[in-house]
């Protein structure tokens, strides 16, 4: 993936409880770390994310994104984000498609500077799902409220759908099936994603009279 042009490696962590699937844990991140300098973007789809914070920090995770809907410790998302930052990881707060954006905005306002927002564009738990454009107003609301926020989108992203996400304000794109199962190959798929984002942003700027 690094040779194909990826900026980050997104590591989906699922506990079989918060979502009905069981996947990678901290030992896998620990094994990956010696082999890449890429940002390891750990996305915890687990019920008790605080339980795993120290393990992922020790494993070499670069980012620690947890769900607002999870069972969080006292102090909620801001407190856990602060702990992640103190452990040397960039915190992130995620929401599922059915969660309103207002609680995420409120939490982010209290989180450490640099905290990332993740808006799931599918129901978390399984790859290969169809992109849900109905969540894009949440992305737009986040962008309008926090112009400098890094907004990640995850689920169903490919060259056909990424433009709409970028126009809404997303600037961190997660693509699994859209890269790994692309008939054109991973390198061409990643380039296609970048080209689609650039075209969407140029079109939006032209429409706004910027260009």
LUMKEGU-240328 format. One record per residue (C-alpha): residue number from 1; chain; x, y, z; residue in one letter. Coordinates in pm, 1 decimal, decimal comma. Layout:
% LUMKEGU-240328
+-------+------+----------+----------+----------+------+
! domar ! titi !       xx !       yy !       zz ! gumi !
+-------+------+----------+----------+----------+------+
!   NUM !    A !        X !        Y !        Z !    a !
...
+-------+------+----------+----------+----------+------+
***
This chain:
% LUMKEGU-240328
+-------+------+----------+----------+----------+------+
! domar ! titi !       xx !       yy !       zz ! gumi !
+-------+------+----------+----------+----------+------+
!     1 !    A !      0,0 !      0,0 !      0,0 !    x !
!     2 !    A !    286,1 !    238,3 !     71,1 !    x !
!     3 !    A !    436,3 !    165,8 !   -268,9 !    x !
!     4 !    A !     94,5 !    221,3 !   -425,0 !    x !
!     5 !    A !     71,9 !    570,7 !   -277,6 !    x !
!     6 !    A !   -128,1 !    529,2 !     42,4 !    x !
!     7 !    A !    -70,8 !    798,9 !    307,6 !    x !
!     8 !    A !   -210,6 !    605,5 !    604,6 !    x !
!     9 !    A !   -295,5 !    244,9 !    690,2 !    x !
!    10 !    A !   -641,5 !    220,8 !    846,1 !    x !
!    11 !    A !   -668,2 !    -61,3 !   1100,8 !    x !
!    12 !    A !  -1023,8 !   -171,8 !   1181,8 !    x !
!    13 !    A !  -1051,9 !   -312,1 !   1534,4 !    x !
!    14 !    A !  -1378,7 !   -492,9 !   1614,3 !    x !
!    15 !    A !  -1467,0 !   -677,8 !   1933,3 !    x !
!    16 !    A !  -1763,5 !   -887,9 !   1820,0 !    x !
!    17 !    A !  -1984,3 !   -693,7 !   2064,5 !    x !
!    18 !    A !  -2005,2 !   -329,7 !   1957,9 !    x !
!    19 !    A !  -2028,1 !   -464,8 !   1602,2 !    x !
!    20 !    A !  -2103,3 !   -824,9 !   1498,1 !    x !
!    21 !    A !  -1753,9 !   -899,7 !   1373,9 !    x !
!    22 !    A !  -1414,9 !   -980,4 !   1528,1 !    x !
!    23 !    A !  -1095,3 !   -849,5 !   1371,4 !    x !
!    24 !    A !   -747,9 !   -711,2 !   1438,2 !    x !
!    25 !    A !   -607,2 !   -627,1 !   1778,6 !    x !
!    26 !    A !   -304,2 !   -457,9 !   1929,1 !    x !
!    27 !    A !    -68,7 !   -752,8 !   1859,4 !    x !
!    28 !    A !   -127,4 !   -708,8 !   1486,3 !    x !
!    29 !    A !    -46,9 !   -336,4 !   1509,0 !    x !
!    30 !    A !    267,5 !   -427,0 !   1704,8 !    x !
!    31 !    A !    371,4 !   -660,3 !   1421,8 !    x !
!    32 !    A !    299,0 !   -401,7 !   1153,7 !    x !
!    33 !    A !    487,1 !   -116,6 !   1316,9 !    x !
!    34 !    A !    844,0 !   -237,8 !   1250,5 !    x !
!    35 !    A !    765,1 !   -277,6 !    881,2 !    x !
!    36 !    A !    625,1 !     65,3 !    797,7 !    x !
!    37 !    A !    668,2 !    429,4 !    883,3 !    x !
!    38 !    A !    315,6 !    503,7 !    762,0 !    x !
!    39 !    A !     57,6 !    651,2 !    997,6 !    x !
!    40 !    A !   -130,8 !    361,1 !   1157,7 !    x !
!    41 !    A !   -486,2 !    487,3 !   1187,9 !    x !
!    42 !    A !   -654,3 !    261,6 !   1444,5 !    x !
!    43 !    A !  -1034,6 !    269,3 !   1441,5 !    x !
!    44 !    A !  -1183,3 !     99,5 !   1745,9 !    x !
!    45 !    A !  -1531,4 !    -38,5 !   1689,8 !    x !
!    46 !    A !  -1540,2 !   -176,5 !   2043,7 !    x !
!    47 !    A !  -1764,2 !   -134,6 !   2346,3 !    x !
!    48 !    A !  -1491,2 !    -31,8 !   2591,8 !    x !
!    49 !    A !  -1223,0 !    159,5 !   2397,0 !    x !
!    50 !    A !  -1051,7 !    293,7 !   2709,8 !    x !
!    51 !    A !   -961,5 !    -64,2 !   2805,2 !    x !
!    52 !    A !   -736,2 !    -91,8 !   2500,1 !    x !
!    53 !    A !   -573,6 !    252,6 !   2494,3 !    x !
!    54 !    A !   -246,1 !    156,3 !   2662,7 !    x !
!    55 !    A !   -209,6 !   -158,1 !   2451,5 !    x !
!    56 !    A !   -243,0 !     30,6 !   2124,6 !    x !
!    57 !    A !    -10,2 !    306,3 !   2239,5 !    x !
!    58 !    A !    251,0 !     44,3 !   2327,3 !    x !
!    59 !    A !    193,0 !   -130,2 !   1993,2 !    x !
!    60 !    A !    282,1 !    185,9 !   1801,7 !    x !
!    61 !    A !    -57,3 !    310,7 !   1686,0 !    x !
!    62 !    A !    -44,5 !    661,8 !   1542,5 !    x !
!    63 !    A !   -413,1 !    742,5 !   1580,0 !    x !
!    64 !    A !   -674,4 !    621,6 !   1828,7 !    x !
!    65 !    A !  -1029,1 !    673,2 !   1703,1 !    x !
!    66 !    A !  -1317,2 !    553,1 !   1918,3 !    x !
!    67 !    A !  -1695,1 !    573,6 !   1884,7 !    x !
!    68 !    A !  -1910,8 !    828,5 !   2058,9 !    x !
!    69 !    A !  -2172,6 !    553,2 !   2099,0 !    x !
!    70 !    A !  -1932,9 !    327,7 !   2294,2 !    x !
!    71 !    A !  -1927,2 !    296,5 !   2672,1 !    x !
!    72 !    A !  -1684,5 !    574,7 !   2760,0 !    x !
!    73 !    A !  -1514,6 !    647,4 !   3093,8 !    x !
!    74 !    A !  -1601,0 !    935,4 !   3322,8 !    x !
!    75 !    A !  -1555,4 !   1260,4 !   3133,4 !    x !
!    76 !    A !  -1674,7 !   1105,9 !   2808,9 !    x !
!    77 !    A !  -1511,2 !   1156,5 !   2471,5 !    x !
!    78 !    A !  -1305,1 !   1464,3 !   2570,3 !    x !
!    79 !    A !  -1144,8 !   1279,7 !   2862,4 !    x !
!    80 !    A !  -1061,6 !    971,3 !   2655,9 !    x !
!    81 !    A !   -929,8 !   1187,8 !   2371,9 !    x !
!    82 !    A !   -704,4 !   1367,2 !   2619,0 !    x !
!    83 !    A !   -573,6 !   1032,6 !   2745,3 !    x !
!    84 !    A !   -500,0 !    919,2 !   2391,0 !    x !
!    85 !    A !   -312,0 !   1240,6 !   2318,5 !    x !
!    86 !    A !   -114,1 !   1206,3 !   2640,5 !    x !
!    87 !    A !    -19,1 !    852,6 !   2533,7 !    x !
!    88 !    A !    126,7 !    986,6 !   2209,4 !    x !
!    89 !    A !   -160,5 !    902,7 !   1976,2 !    x !
!    90 !    A !   -379,8 !   1136,9 !   1777,9 !    x !
!    91 !    A !   -735,0 !   1104,3 !   1909,6 !    x !
!    92 !    A !  -1038,7 !   1067,8 !   1689,3 !    x !
!    93 !    A !  -1411,1 !   1051,8 !   1762,5 !    x !
!    94 !    A !  -1642,1 !    853,6 !   1534,0 !    x !
!    95 !    A !  -2017,9 !    832,9 !   1484,7 !    x !
!    96 !    A !  -2236,0 !    571,3 !   1319,7 !    x !
!    97 !    A !  -2475,2 !    670,0 !   1037,4 !    x !
!    98 !    A !  -2774,5 !    690,6 !   1271,2 !    x !
!    99 !    A !  -2611,4 !    919,0 !   1528,4 !    x !
!   100 !    A !  -2690,8 !   1292,0 !   1503,6 !    x !
!   101 !    A !  -2400,5 !   1527,1 !   1444,3 !    x !
!   102 !    A !  -2482,1 !   1763,2 !   1734,6 !    x !
!   103 !    A !  -2334,3 !   1540,1 !   2010,2 !    x !
!   104 !    A !  -2018,7 !   1496,2 !   1803,6 !    x !
!   105 !    A !  -1984,0 !   1871,4 !   1760,1 !    x !
!   106 !    A !  -2028,1 !   1922,2 !   2133,5 !    x !
!   107 !    A !  -1767,8 !   1658,1 !   2217,0 !    x !
!   108 !    A !  -1514,3 !   1787,8 !   1965,5 !    x !
!   109 !    A !  -1540,1 !   2136,7 !   2113,5 !    x !
!   110 !    A !  -1398,1 !   1993,8 !   2438,2 !    x !
!   111 !    A !  -1143,6 !   1755,9 !   2285,2 !    x !
!   112 !    A !   -770,6 !   1830,8 !   2248,1 !    x !
!   113 !    A !   -657,7 !   2034,1 !   1951,2 !    x !
!   114 !    A !   -600,7 !   1813,9 !   1648,0 !    x !
!   115 !    A !   -867,3 !   1557,1 !   1732,6 !    x !
!   116 !    A !  -1008,1 !   1397,3 !   1417,2 !    x !
!   117 !    A !  -1377,6 !   1339,4 !   1341,2 !    x !
!   118 !    A !  -1492,2 !   1022,1 !   1166,3 !    x !
!   119 !    A !  -1835,2 !   1006,8 !   1005,2 !    x !
!   120 !    A !  -1917,5 !    649,1 !    907,6 !    x !
!   121 !    A !  -2074,9 !    632,7 !    562,4 !    x !
!   122 !    A !  -2188,5 !    274,4 !    627,0 !    x !
!   123 !    A !  -2296,3 !     89,8 !    941,2 !    x !
!   124 !    A !  -1966,1 !    -24,6 !   1093,8 !    x !
!   125 !    A !  -1879,7 !   -391,1 !   1111,8 !    x !
!   126 !    A !  -1835,5 !   -521,9 !    758,4 !    x !
!   127 !    A !  -1656,8 !   -412,7 !    441,6 !    x !
!   128 !    A !  -1806,1 !   -397,4 !     95,8 !    x !
!   129 !    A !  -2120,5 !   -204,2 !    190,4 !    x !
!   130 !    A !  -2279,9 !     59,1 !    -33,7 !    x !
!   131 !    A !  -2195,8 !    424,1 !     33,7 !    x !
!   132 !    A !  -2469,7 !    612,1 !    223,5 !    x !
!   133 !    A !  -2487,8 !    966,7 !     86,7 !    x !
!   134 !    A !  -2749,0 !   1052,5 !    348,2 !    x !
!   135 !    A !  -2476,6 !   1113,4 !    606,2 !    x !
!   136 !    A !  -2305,9 !   1386,8 !    402,7 !    x !
!   137 !    A !  -2506,4 !   1671,1 !    561,7 !    x !
!   138 !    A !  -2330,7 !   1576,7 !    886,9 !    x !
!   139 !    A !  -1995,0 !   1616,3 !    715,4 !    x !
!   140 !    A !  -2105,0 !   1954,3 !    580,4 !    x !
!   141 !    A !  -2222,5 !   2063,9 !    925,8 !    x !
!   142 !    A !  -1888,2 !   1966,9 !   1080,1 !    x !
!   143 !    A !  -1697,0 !   2152,2 !    808,9 !    x !
!   144 !    A !  -1909,4 !   2464,9 !    849,2 !    x !
!   145 !    A !  -1866,9 !   2465,9 !   1227,6 !    x !
!   146 !    A !  -1497,0 !   2372,4 !   1231,3 !    x !
!   147 !    A !  -1319,7 !   2483,1 !    912,8 !    x !
!   148 !    A !   -981,9 !   2338,7 !   1015,2 !    x !
!   149 !    A !  -1109,9 !   2003,1 !   1142,9 !    x !
!   150 !    A !   -981,0 !   1684,7 !    979,5 !    x !
!   151 !    A !  -1297,1 !   1497,7 !    879,0 !    x !
!   152 !    A !  -1265,0 !   1132,7 !    789,0 !    x !
!   153 !    A !  -1523,1 !    928,0 !    598,9 !    x !
!   154 !    A !  -1523,2 !    549,5 !    594,6 !    x !
!   155 !    A !  -1742,7 !    305,0 !    405,1 !    x !
!   156 !    A !  -1820,5 !    252,2 !     38,0 !    x !
!   157 !    A !  -1563,8 !    505,4 !    -82,4 !    x !
!   158 !    A !  -1440,0 !    464,5 !   -438,6 !    x !
!   159 !    A !  -1382,1 !    687,4 !   -740,2 !    x !
!   160 !    A !  -1758,1 !    710,6 !   -798,2 !    x !
!   161 !    A !  -1852,1 !    820,8 !   -445,5 !    x !
!   162 !    A !  -1550,3 !   1003,2 !   -305,7 !    x !
!   163 !    A !  -1621,6 !   1327,2 !   -493,1 !    x !
!   164 !    A !  -1948,4 !   1384,9 !   -308,5 !    x !
!   165 !    A !  -1776,7 !   1322,6 !     23,7 !    x !
!   166 !    A !  -1500,3 !   1569,3 !    -61,9 !    x !
!   167 !    A !  -1749,3 !   1834,7 !   -171,7 !    x !
!   168 !    A !  -1928,5 !   1795,8 !    161,2 !    x !
!   169 !    A !  -1603,3 !   1867,8 !    343,5 !    x !
!   170 !    A !  -1429,1 !   1534,7 !    404,1 !    x !
!   171 !    A !  -1051,3 !   1549,8 !    370,3 !    x !
!   172 !    A !   -943,7 !   1208,1 !    507,1 !    x !
!   173 !    A !  -1064,0 !    921,2 !    289,9 !    x !
!   174 !    A !  -1072,4 !    556,7 !    399,8 !    x !
!   175 !    A !  -1108,7 !    302,0 !    121,1 !    x !
!   176 !    A !  -1092,2 !    -72,9 !    172,9 !    x !
!   177 !    A !  -1286,3 !   -263,4 !    -90,5 !    x !
!   178 !    A !  -1246,8 !     31,8 !   -327,9 !    x !
!   179 !    A !   -869,8 !    -25,4 !   -324,8 !    x !
!   180 !    A !   -809,1 !   -390,5 !   -241,6 !    x !
!   181 !    A !  -1071,9 !   -525,4 !   -481,9 !    x !
!   182 !    A !  -1033,3 !   -265,6 !   -757,1 !    x !
!   183 !    A !  -1000,9 !   -433,2 !  -1096,8 !    x !
!   184 !    A !   -751,0 !   -165,7 !  -1201,0 !    x !
!   185 !    A !   -517,8 !   -249,8 !   -912,7 !    x !
!   186 !    A !   -443,6 !    -67,7 !   -588,0 !    x !
!   187 !    A !   -207,3 !    194,4 !   -728,5 !    x !
!   188 !    A !   -451,1 !    303,0 !   -998,5 !    x !
!   189 !    A !   -738,9 !    295,3 !   -750,6 !    x !
!   190 !    A !   -558,1 !    525,5 !   -506,8 !    x !
!   191 !    A !   -471,4 !    762,5 !   -789,5 !    x !
!   192 !    A !   -833,6 !    751,3 !   -902,1 !    x !
!   193 !    A !   -950,0 !    849,2 !   -555,9 !    x !
!   194 !    A !   -709,5 !   1143,9 !   -547,3 !    x !
!   195 !    A !   -808,5 !   1255,2 !   -896,1 !    x !
!   196 !    A !  -1179,4 !   1233,8 !   -810,9 !    x !
!   197 !    A !  -1129,4 !   1441,7 !   -497,0 !    x !
!   198 !    A !   -929,0 !   1704,1 !   -687,7 !    x !
!   199 !    A !  -1193,6 !   1723,2 !   -961,5 !    x !
!   200 !    A !  -1474,7 !   1755,3 !   -707,3 !    x !
!   201 !    A !  -1299,8 !   2033,4 !   -518,1 !    x !
!   202 !    A !  -1215,2 !   2218,7 !   -839,6 !    x !
!   203 !    A !  -1576,7 !   2195,3 !   -952,6 !    x !
!   204 !    A !  -1699,8 !   2321,6 !   -615,9 !    x !
!   205 !    A !  -1454,3 !   2613,0 !   -625,4 !    x !
!   206 !    A !  -1563,1 !   2703,6 !   -977,4 !    x !
!   207 !    A !  -1929,8 !   2690,8 !   -878,0 !    x !
!   208 !    A !  -1855,1 !   2920,4 !   -584,5 !    x !
!   209 !    A !  -1678,5 !   3167,8 !   -809,0 !    x !
!   210 !    A !  -1338,0 !   3104,9 !   -654,4 !    x !
!   211 !    A !  -1172,4 !   3010,1 !   -982,6 !    x !
+-------+------+----------+----------+----------+------+
***
